[in-house]
Amino acid sequence: MTTRLKPLVTSLLAGLLLAISGGGMADTPLSSPLEQAAQQNLITLPFNPEVVDFTQADDWQGLINKLADYQVIFHGEIHNRLSDHLIQAELLHLMHQHTSALAVGVEWFQAPFQAWVDGYIAGRLDEGELLQRTEYFSRWRYDWRLLQPLMQYARDHQIRVLALNAPAELTRQIAREGLDSLSHEQRVQLPKIHPPHPDHEQRLRDFFGQNLAEHANTDNFIHAQRTWDETMAANAAAWLRANPNTRMLVIAGQFHLDYQQAIIGDMLRHLPSLAGQTLSLANGPFEEWQSGRFDGFLLTDELALPAHGRIGSHITPQGQACLREIIADSAADWAGLQVGDCIIAFNHQPIRHFSDLMLALYQTQPDQQVQLKINRPISKNHNKKQVENHTLTIELTLD
């Protein structure tokens, strides 16, 4: 009943790993993520999963024919599921076939970092700088390879990517201390926060009741959730208000979009003219389907990214790639790495910061031998206040 995507995944990852390694994408980017896979003879088109709930079409090809009828397409994702992100990349491509007046709004980046996302799309920043400047690995953390198909397509075709999310500093404070704990300076960074739809509130209470510690304040977590919803909705609506002839793909977690509530309801409050102009989609195995939760649900298999090699240490995610803890009996431990070592090259590739290191590791496999160049701080004459860096080259077999 489900459509298998494994060959598509293999193809996309091959192209993406080439781009990360410096080979780059093709001079003339292929028009579709699916076509990229087909040109390598790894899949046979058409890709055509079954669609349930959508009264106007019962398969992918039928859905494609209806996409142009809507100004805003919402896709609810499971954050760490590869099939969801491949569907998103293809949706963006299909919308782009109808119009170049297009933007994609994403939960993955927080609004204060919009300038850095713009810089990446414009080609002024490389991937490593985008990830470092947006503090991606401390704010979102999910495997970047999941997002590469869509982000690369947007960059290739100069499609605006909007950082919709609220600053994590504020949502974390609200979850801990409540909405009223925000200062005036903090509060003006956010839109007005309305109470949730009663049905949505009950789902939130059920979810948090099962997943929060006993001492946690459920109301605070609901306010934090509503802050995410309202902020993403307000930012998306602001773009559409300023660009009324623009179409938009909005991507957020399923809980932010289900049953036409949360983000969708908030956007309709901002822009009542959107009524009848939105389509909400999600995908996954049949067991996840809940009638009425989305306008359409695509039946797809679950997939997993291939494992990449690991060093076996905890590394500071901002600034230089410096080791702050060595995991016992790990690759780092066996190779003699020490806390405080800073990695400055990986297989002769310069490492400017943690993001560069992660991009390099994404190209590797477990048990692969690599060469690291590190700076190791060593005290002079046993005086801890006087430290000089010694540059060392270390061979290491990745975990």
C-alpha positions as CSV (number, residue, x, y, z in Angstrom):
1,M,0.0,0.0,0.0
2,T,3.0,2.3,0.5
3,T,5.4,3.6,-2.1
4,R,9.1,2.7,-1.6
5,L,11.5,5.6,-1.6
6,K,14.8,3.9,-0.8
7,P,16.3,4.3,-4.3
8,L,15.4,7.9,-4.3
9,V,17.1,8.4,-1.0
10,T,20.3,6.7,-2.2
11,S,20.4,8.9,-5.3
12,L,19.8,12.2,-3.4
13,L,22.3,11.4,-0.8
14,A,24.9,10.6,-3.4
15,G,24.4,14.0,-5.0
16,L,24.4,15.8,-1.7
17,L,27.6,14.1,-0.5
18,L,29.3,15.1,-3.7
19,A,28.2,18.7,-3.1
20,I,29.5,18.6,0.5
21,S,32.9,17.2,-0.6
22,G,33.5,20.1,-2.8
23,G,32.4,18.5,-6.1
24,G,29.3,20.7,-6.0
25,M,26.0,20.1,-7.7
26,A,25.8,20.0,-11.5
27,D,26.4,23.3,-13.3
28,T,22.8,23.1,-14.5
29,P,20.8,21.7,-11.6
30,L,18.3,19.0,-12.4
31,S,14.8,20.3,-12.2
32,S,13.4,17.7,-9.8
33,P,14.7,15.7,-6.8
34,L,13.0,12.7,-8.4
35,E,14.6,13.3,-11.8
36,Q,18.0,13.3,-10.1
37,A,17.3,9.8,-8.9
38,A,15.9,8.6,-12.2
39,Q,18.8,9.9,-14.2
40,Q,21.1,7.6,-12.2
41,N,18.8,4.7,-13.0
42,L,18.0,4.2,-9.3
43,I,14.2,4.6,-9.6
44,T,11.6,4.5,-12.3
45,L,9.2,7.4,-12.6
46,P,6.4,8.1,-12.0
47,F,6.6,8.2,-8.3
48,N,2.9,7.8,-7.3
49,P,2.0,7.0,-3.7
50,E,-1.6,6.6,-2.7
51,V,-3.2,9.7,-1.2
52,V,-6.0,9.3,1.4
53,D,-8.5,11.9,2.7
54,F,-8.0,14.2,-0.3
55,T,-11.4,14.1,-2.0
56,Q,-10.0,15.6,-5.3
57,A,-7.3,13.0,-5.9
58,D,-6.4,9.5,-4.7
59,D,-2.7,9.4,-5.8
60,W,0.4,11.6,-6.1
61,Q,-0.1,12.5,-9.8
62,G,-3.7,13.5,-9.1
63,L,-2.5,15.7,-6.2
64,I,0.1,17.3,-8.4
65,N,-2.7,18.5,-10.8
66,K,-4.4,20.3,-7.9
67,L,-1.5,22.0,-6.2
68,A,-1.9,25.1,-8.4
69,D,-5.4,25.7,-7.0
70,Y,-4.0,26.7,-3.6
71,Q,-2.0,29.8,-2.5
72,V,-0.5,28.1,0.6
73,I,0.5,24.4,0.9
74,F,1.3,23.2,4.4
75,H,3.3,20.1,5.0
76,G,3.4,18.6,8.5
77,E,6.6,16.8,9.1
78,I,8.1,14.3,11.6
79,H,11.3,16.2,12.1
80,N,13.7,13.2,11.8
81,R,12.0,11.3,9.0
82,L,13.8,11.4,5.7
83,S,10.7,10.6,3.5
84,D,9.0,13.7,4.8
85,H,11.9,15.9,3.8
86,L,12.1,14.4,0.3
87,I,8.4,15.0,-0.2
88,Q,8.9,18.6,0.8
89,A,11.7,19.1,-1.7
90,E,9.5,17.6,-4.4
91,L,6.5,19.8,-3.4
92,L,8.7,22.9,-3.7
93,H,9.8,21.8,-7.1
94,L,6.3,21.2,-8.3
95,M,5.1,24.6,-7.0
96,H,8.1,26.2,-8.7
97,Q,6.9,24.8,-12.0
98,H,3.8,26.9,-11.7
99,T,5.3,30.2,-10.6
100,S,8.6,31.8,-9.6
101,A,6.7,34.0,-7.2
102,L,7.2,31.5,-4.4
103,A,8.6,31.3,-0.9
104,V,9.0,28.5,1.6
105,G,8.6,29.1,5.3
106,V,10.3,26.7,7.7
107,E,10.3,25.9,11.4
108,W,14.0,24.9,11.2
109,F,15.4,28.4,11.5
110,Q,14.5,31.1,14.0
111,A,13.4,34.5,12.7
112,P,16.4,36.6,14.1
113,F,18.7,34.6,11.8
114,Q,16.8,35.5,8.6
115,A,19.8,37.5,7.2
116,W,22.0,34.5,7.3
117,V,19.5,32.3,5.6
118,D,19.2,35.0,2.9
119,G,22.9,35.0,2.5
120,Y,23.0,31.3,1.9
121,I,20.3,31.4,-0.7
122,A,22.0,34.3,-2.5
123,G,25.3,32.3,-2.6
124,R,27.2,34.6,-0.2
125,L,27.5,31.9,2.5
126,D,28.5,28.3,2.1
127,E,26.7,25.5,4.0
128,G,29.2,25.6,6.9
129,E,28.7,29.3,7.4
130,L,24.9,29.0,7.2
131,L,24.9,26.4,9.9
132,Q,27.3,28.2,12.1
133,R,25.7,31.7,11.8
134,T,22.2,30.3,12.4
135,E,23.5,28.3,15.4
136,Y,21.7,25.3,13.8
137,F,23.4,22.6,15.8
138,S,22.5,24.1,19.1
139,R,19.0,25.4,18.1
140,W,17.5,22.7,15.8
141,R,20.0,19.9,16.0
142,Y,18.5,17.4,13.6
143,D,20.7,15.8,11.0
144,W,21.4,18.5,8.4
145,R,21.3,15.9,5.6
146,L,17.5,15.7,6.0
147,L,17.1,19.3,4.9
148,Q,19.7,19.5,2.2
149,P,17.4,18.5,-0.7
150,L,15.1,21.4,-0.2
151,M,17.7,23.9,0.8
152,Q,19.9,23.0,-2.2
153,Y,16.9,23.3,-4.5
154,A,15.9,26.7,-3.1
155,R,19.5,27.9,-3.4
156,D,19.8,26.6,-7.0
157,H,16.6,28.4,-8.0
158,Q,16.8,31.5,-5.8
159,I,13.6,30.7,-3.9
160,R,13.2,32.7,-0.7
161,V,13.4,30.6,2.5
162,L,11.7,32.3,5.5
163,A,12.9,31.6,9.0
164,L,9.6,31.4,10.8
165,N,10.3,30.2,14.2
166,A,10.5,32.1,17.5
167,P,13.8,32.6,19.3
168,A,14.5,29.5,21.5
169,E,15.6,31.7,24.4
170,L,12.1,33.0,24.7
171,T,10.2,29.8,24.2
172,R,12.4,28.0,26.8
173,Q,11.9,30.8,29.3
174,I,8.1,30.6,28.7
175,A,8.1,26.9,29.2
176,R,10.0,27.2,32.5
177,E,8.6,30.4,34.0
178,G,5.5,31.4,32.0
179,L,4.5,34.0,29.5
180,D,4.3,36.7,32.2
181,S,8.0,36.3,33.0
182,L,9.0,38.0,29.8
183,S,10.3,41.5,30.0
184,H,8.9,44.3,27.8
185,E,11.9,44.0,25.5
186,Q,11.4,40.3,25.1
187,R,7.6,40.5,24.7
188,V,7.7,43.0,21.8
189,Q,9.7,40.4,19.8
190,L,6.6,38.2,19.7
191,P,3.0,38.6,18.3
192,K,0.0,38.5,20.5
193,I,-0.5,35.0,21.9
194,H,-4.1,33.8,21.7
195,P,-5.5,30.9,23.6
196,P,-5.5,27.6,21.7
197,H,-8.5,26.1,20.0
198,P,-10.3,24.0,22.7
199,D,-9.7,20.8,20.8
200,H,-6.1,21.6,20.2
201,E,-5.6,22.6,23.9
202,Q,-7.0,19.2,24.9
203,R,-4.6,17.4,22.6
204,L,-1.7,19.5,24.1
205,R,-2.8,18.6,27.7
206,D,-3.0,14.9,26.8
207,F,0.4,15.0,25.2
208,F,2.1,17.0,27.9
209,G,0.4,15.0,30.6
210,Q,2.1,11.9,29.3
211,N,5.5,13.4,28.6
212,L,6.3,16.1,31.2
213,A,7.9,15.6,34.6
214,E,5.5,15.8,37.5
215,H,6.7,19.2,38.7
216,A,6.4,20.8,35.2
217,N,3.7,23.4,34.7
218,T,1.5,22.3,31.8
219,D,0.1,25.8,31.2
220,N,3.6,27.1,30.7
221,F,4.3,24.5,28.1
222,I,1.0,25.2,26.3
223,H,2.0,28.9,26.2
224,A,5.4,28.0,24.8
225,Q,3.7,25.8,22.1
226,R,1.3,28.7,21.3
227,T,4.3,31.0,21.0
228,W,5.8,28.8,18.4
229,D,2.4,28.6,16.5
230,E,1.6,32.3,16.7
231,T,5.1,33.4,15.7
232,M,5.4,31.1,12.7
233,A,1.9,32.1,11.6
234,A,2.5,35.8,12.0
235,N,5.8,35.7,10.1
236,A,4.3,33.7,7.2
237,A,1.2,36.0,7.1
238,A,3.5,39.1,7.1
239,W,5.2,37.8,4.0
240,L,2.0,37.0,2.2
241,R,0.5,40.4,3.2
242,A,3.6,42.2,1.7
243,N,3.6,39.8,-1.3
244,P,0.0,39.1,-2.0
245,N,0.6,37.4,-5.3
246,T,3.2,35.0,-3.8
247,R,2.5,31.3,-3.2
248,M,4.0,29.7,-0.2
249,L,5.0,26.3,1.1
250,V,4.9,26.2,4.9
251,I,6.8,23.4,6.7
252,A,6.4,22.7,10.4
253,G,5.9,19.7,12.7
254,Q,2.7,17.9,12.4
255,F,1.4,19.0,15.8
256,H,1.6,22.6,14.6
257,L,-0.7,22.0,11.7
258,D,-3.1,19.2,12.4
259,Y,-6.9,19.6,12.2
260,Q,-6.5,23.1,10.5
261,Q,-5.8,24.5,14.0
262,A,-2.6,26.1,15.5
263,I,-0.6,27.7,12.7
264,I,-3.3,27.3,10.0
265,G,-6.0,28.8,12.2
266,D,-3.7,31.6,13.3
267,M,-2.8,32.5,9.7
268,L,-6.5,32.6,8.7
269,R,-7.1,35.0,11.6
270,H,-4.4,37.3,10.2
271,L,-5.5,36.8,6.5
272,P,-9.2,35.8,6.3
273,S,-8.8,36.0,2.5
274,L,-6.9,32.7,2.7
275,A,-10.0,30.7,3.4
276,G,-10.4,28.0,0.8
277,Q,-6.8,28.8,-0.5
278,T,-4.9,26.4,1.8
279,L,-4.1,22.7,1.5
280,S,-2.5,20.8,4.4
281,L,-0.5,17.6,3.7
282,A,1.4,15.0,5.6
283,N,2.9,11.6,4.8
284,G,3.9,8.4,6.5
285,P,2.9,4.7,6.9
286,F,-0.8,3.8,6.9
287,E,-0.7,3.2,10.7
288,E,-0.2,6.9,11.3
289,W,-3.1,8.1,9.2
290,Q,-5.9,9.8,11.2
291,S,-8.9,10.8,9.2
292,G,-9.5,14.5,9.0
293,R,-6.1,15.5,10.6
294,F,-4.8,16.8,7.2
295,D,-6.5,17.6,3.9
296,G,-4.4,14.8,2.3
297,F,-2.2,12.1,3.6
298,L,0.4,10.4,1.4
299,L,1.2,6.8,2.2
300,T,5.0,6.3,2.3
301,D,7.5,4.0,3.9
302,E,9.7,5.0,6.8
303,L,13.3,5.6,5.9
304,A,16.5,6.1,7.8
305,L,19.7,8.0,6.9
306,P,22.8,5.9,6.6
307,A,25.0,6.0,9.6
308,H,28.0,8.3,9.5
309,G,31.3,8.0,11.4
310,R,31.6,9.5,14.8
311,I,34.7,10.7,16.7
312,G,33.4,9.7,20.2
313,S,33.5,13.0,22.0
314,H,31.3,15.9,23.0
315,I,32.3,19.0,21.0
316,T,31.3,22.7,21.6
317,P,28.7,23.4,18.9
318,Q,29.6,27.1,18.6
319,G,33.0,28.5,17.7
320,Q,36.0,26.2,17.1
321,A,35.5,22.4,17.1
322,C,37.1,21.8,20.5
323,L,36.6,18.7,22.5
324,R,35.0,19.2,25.9
325,E,34.5,15.5,26.9
326,I,36.0,12.2,25.7
327,I,33.6,9.2,25.7
328,A,35.3,6.2,27.3
329,D,36.5,3.5,24.9
330,S,35.5,5.6,21.9
331,A,37.5,6.4,18.7
332,A,38.7,9.6,20.3
333,D,39.8,7.7,23.5
334,W,41.7,5.1,21.6
335,A,43.4,7.7,19.4
336,G,44.6,9.6,22.4
337,L,42.6,12.8,21.9
338,Q,42.3,15.0,25.0
339,V,39.8,17.5,26.3
340,G,40.7,20.9,25.0
341,D,42.0,19.6,21.6
342,C,40.6,21.7,18.8
343,I,40.2,20.1,15.3
344,I,41.5,22.3,12.6
345,A,41.6,19.9,9.6
346,F,39.8,16.7,8.7
347,N,41.4,14.6,5.9
348,H,43.3,17.7,4.9
349,Q,40.0,19.7,4.7
350,P,40.2,22.9,6.8
351,I,37.8,23.0,9.8
352,R,36.8,26.5,10.7
353,H,34.1,25.5,13.3
354,F,31.9,22.7,14.5
355,S,29.6,23.0,11.4
356,D,32.5,22.2,9.1
357,L,33.3,19.2,11.2
358,M,29.8,17.9,11.0
359,L,29.6,18.3,7.2
360,A,32.9,16.4,6.9
361,L,31.6,13.6,9.2
362,Y,28.5,13.3,7.1
363,Q,30.7,12.0,4.2
364,T,32.1,9.2,6.3
365,Q,31.1,5.7,7.4
366,P,31.7,3.9,10.7
367,D,35.1,2.2,11.0
368,Q,36.6,4.5,8.3
369,Q,40.1,5.7,9.0
370,V,40.6,9.5,8.9
371,Q,43.3,12.0,9.6
372,L,42.8,14.8,12.0
373,K,45.0,17.9,12.5
374,I,44.5,19.4,16.0
375,N,45.7,22.2,18.1
376,R,46.5,21.0,21.6
377,P,47.0,23.6,24.4
378,I,50.0,22.8,26.5
379,S,51.1,24.7,29.6
380,K,54.5,26.2,29.5
381,N,56.8,25.2,32.4
382,H,53.8,23.8,34.4
383,N,52.3,27.3,34.5
384,K,48.6,26.9,33.6
385,K,48.3,30.6,32.9
386,Q,50.9,30.4,30.1
387,V,49.6,28.1,27.3
388,E,50.9,27.5,23.8
389,N,49.2,25.4,21.1
390,H,51.0,22.4,19.6
391,T,49.8,21.2,16.2
392,L,49.5,17.4,16.0
393,T,48.4,15.0,13.3
394,I,46.4,12.0,14.5
395,E,45.1,8.9,12.7
396,L,41.7,7.8,14.0
397,T,39.3,5.0,13.1
398,L,35.8,6.4,13.5
399,D,33.1,4.8,15.6
